[in-house]
Amino acid sequence: MERRITQEVKLSWGKKGEYLVIFQFILMIFFVFFPAVPCVDAGLLRAMAPFRWFILACTWAAALLLGASGSRQLRKFLTPLPYPVDHNQLVTSGAYALVRHPLYSSLLLAATGWTLFTMSLAHLFLTLFGFIFFSYKASREERWLTERHPEYADYARRVKRFIPWLF
């Protein structure tokens, strides 16, 4: 009986994107605890309350569905690191047929919903910074995925990174 042994790639600490995970955690904590200071008049904020609640509910529901679907599809390949696990397989269906990074998209969508709900200029800047950060993290991850799965390049040409049909 032949025993199949998977050879794990041994990289020193930090070479699989550990620093990016730490920075992501800090960014998320900063976003959550940063005070929301609306950049519009309090009267306008109250008048727009039903619309703001609607936008928040829609963005958070979409973020939850996208994140849960993406996590469920990856299951045993899921890792917080951008470096793919050795036993990974390329997933291109379900949420991954809409966007290449549904987990990052879900975080950005939730942040966008909160930013629109609070009308906070500071949260707008943090959300924009989040797009830049996740774009960088995704590009690192995509390089590693392309090395493992040459067909990833074609998939990347067909499917947008974070927002279906846009970006």
C-alpha positions as CSV (number, residue, x, y, z in Angstrom):
1,M,0.0,0.0,0.0
2,E,1.5,3.3,-1.1
3,R,1.3,6.1,1.4
4,R,0.7,9.6,0.0
5,I,2.7,12.2,1.8
6,T,2.1,15.9,1.2
7,Q,5.1,18.0,1.4
8,E,4.4,21.2,3.2
9,V,6.3,24.2,2.1
10,K,8.4,25.4,5.0
11,L,8.7,29.2,5.0
12,S,10.0,31.3,7.8
13,W,7.5,33.3,9.9
14,G,6.1,36.2,8.0
15,K,6.7,34.7,4.5
16,K,3.1,33.4,4.3
17,G,1.5,36.8,5.0
18,E,1.3,36.7,8.8
19,Y,2.1,40.4,9.0
20,L,-0.9,41.1,6.7
21,V,-3.2,39.2,9.0
22,I,-2.0,41.1,12.0
23,F,-2.4,44.4,10.2
24,Q,-5.9,43.4,9.0
25,F,-6.9,42.6,12.6
26,I,-5.6,46.0,13.8
27,L,-7.4,47.7,11.0
28,M,-10.7,46.0,11.8
29,I,-10.3,46.8,15.6
30,F,-9.5,50.4,14.8
31,F,-12.5,50.6,12.4
32,V,-14.9,49.2,15.1
33,F,-13.7,51.4,18.0
34,F,-13.1,54.6,16.1
35,P,-15.8,57.1,17.0
36,A,-18.4,57.8,14.3
37,V,-18.6,61.5,13.8
38,P,-21.2,62.4,11.2
39,C,-20.1,64.9,8.5
40,V,-23.7,66.1,8.0
41,D,-26.2,68.1,9.9
42,A,-28.0,66.2,12.7
43,G,-31.4,67.2,11.2
44,L,-30.4,65.7,7.9
45,L,-29.1,62.6,9.6
46,R,-32.4,62.1,11.4
47,A,-34.4,62.7,8.2
48,M,-32.4,60.1,6.3
49,A,-32.7,57.6,9.1
50,P,-35.1,55.2,7.3
51,F,-32.9,55.2,4.2
52,R,-29.7,54.8,6.3
53,W,-31.2,51.8,8.1
54,F,-32.3,50.2,4.8
55,I,-28.8,50.6,3.3
56,L,-27.2,49.2,6.5
57,A,-29.6,46.2,6.5
58,C,-29.0,45.5,2.8
59,T,-25.2,45.8,3.0
60,W,-24.8,43.8,6.2
61,A,-27.2,41.0,4.9
62,A,-25.2,40.9,1.6
63,A,-21.9,40.8,3.6
64,L,-23.2,38.0,5.8
65,L,-24.4,35.9,2.8
66,L,-21.2,36.5,0.8
67,G,-18.9,35.8,3.7
68,A,-20.8,32.7,4.9
69,S,-21.0,31.3,1.4
70,G,-17.4,32.0,0.7
71,S,-16.3,30.4,4.0
72,R,-18.5,27.4,3.5
73,Q,-17.2,26.8,0.0
74,L,-13.6,26.9,1.1
75,R,-14.1,24.8,4.2
76,K,-11.0,22.7,4.7
77,F,-8.9,25.1,2.6
78,L,-9.8,28.2,4.7
79,T,-6.9,30.0,6.4
80,P,-6.5,33.5,7.6
81,L,-3.2,33.7,5.8
82,P,-3.1,34.8,2.1
83,Y,-0.7,31.9,1.5
84,P,-2.8,28.9,0.4
85,V,-2.7,25.7,2.3
86,D,-0.8,22.9,0.7
87,H,-3.9,20.7,0.1
88,N,-6.0,23.5,-1.5
89,Q,-8.1,23.3,-4.6
90,L,-9.1,26.2,-6.8
91,V,-12.8,27.1,-6.1
92,T,-14.5,29.1,-8.8
93,S,-18.2,28.4,-8.2
94,G,-20.8,29.9,-5.9
95,A,-19.7,33.1,-4.3
96,Y,-16.3,32.7,-6.1
97,A,-18.2,33.0,-9.4
98,L,-19.3,36.5,-8.4
99,V,-16.0,37.7,-6.9
100,R,-12.5,36.3,-6.5
101,H,-12.3,37.3,-2.8
102,P,-15.8,37.0,-1.2
103,L,-14.4,37.1,2.3
104,Y,-12.6,40.3,1.8
105,S,-15.6,41.7,-0.1
106,S,-17.9,40.9,2.8
107,L,-15.7,42.9,5.2
108,L,-15.5,45.8,2.8
109,L,-19.3,45.6,2.2
110,A,-20.0,45.7,6.0
111,A,-17.6,48.6,6.4
112,T,-19.2,50.5,3.5
113,G,-22.7,49.9,5.1
114,W,-21.5,51.2,8.4
115,T,-19.8,54.2,6.8
116,L,-23.0,55.1,4.9
117,F,-25.1,54.6,8.0
118,T,-23.0,56.8,10.2
119,M,-22.1,59.3,7.5
120,S,-18.7,59.4,9.2
121,L,-15.9,60.9,7.1
122,A,-13.3,59.1,9.3
123,H,-14.9,55.8,8.5
124,L,-15.1,56.7,4.9
125,F,-11.3,57.1,4.9
126,L,-10.8,53.9,6.8
127,T,-13.1,52.0,4.3
128,L,-11.1,53.4,1.4
129,F,-7.9,52.4,3.1
130,G,-9.4,49.0,3.6
131,F,-10.0,48.7,-0.2
132,I,-6.3,49.6,-0.7
133,F,-5.1,47.1,2.0
134,F,-7.3,44.3,0.7
135,S,-6.3,45.0,-2.9
136,Y,-2.6,44.5,-1.8
137,K,-3.4,41.4,0.3
138,A,-5.4,39.9,-2.6
139,S,-2.7,40.6,-5.1
140,R,-0.1,38.7,-2.9
141,E,-2.6,35.8,-2.5
142,E,-3.3,35.8,-6.2
143,R,0.4,35.5,-7.1
144,W,0.6,32.4,-4.9
145,L,-2.6,30.9,-6.3
146,T,-1.4,31.5,-9.9
147,E,1.8,29.6,-9.0
148,R,-0.2,26.6,-7.7
149,H,-3.1,26.9,-10.3
150,P,-2.0,28.2,-13.7
151,E,-5.7,28.4,-14.6
152,Y,-6.2,31.1,-12.0
153,A,-5.0,33.7,-14.5
154,D,-8.0,32.9,-16.8
155,Y,-10.3,32.9,-13.8
156,A,-9.0,36.4,-12.7
157,R,-9.7,37.8,-16.2
158,R,-13.3,36.6,-16.0
159,V,-14.2,37.4,-12.4
160,K,-13.7,40.8,-10.6
161,R,-11.8,41.0,-7.4
162,F,-14.2,42.5,-4.9
163,I,-17.4,43.9,-6.6
164,P,-19.2,41.8,-9.2
165,W,-18.9,43.3,-12.7
166,L,-17.0,46.4,-11.4
167,F,-13.8,45.9,-9.4
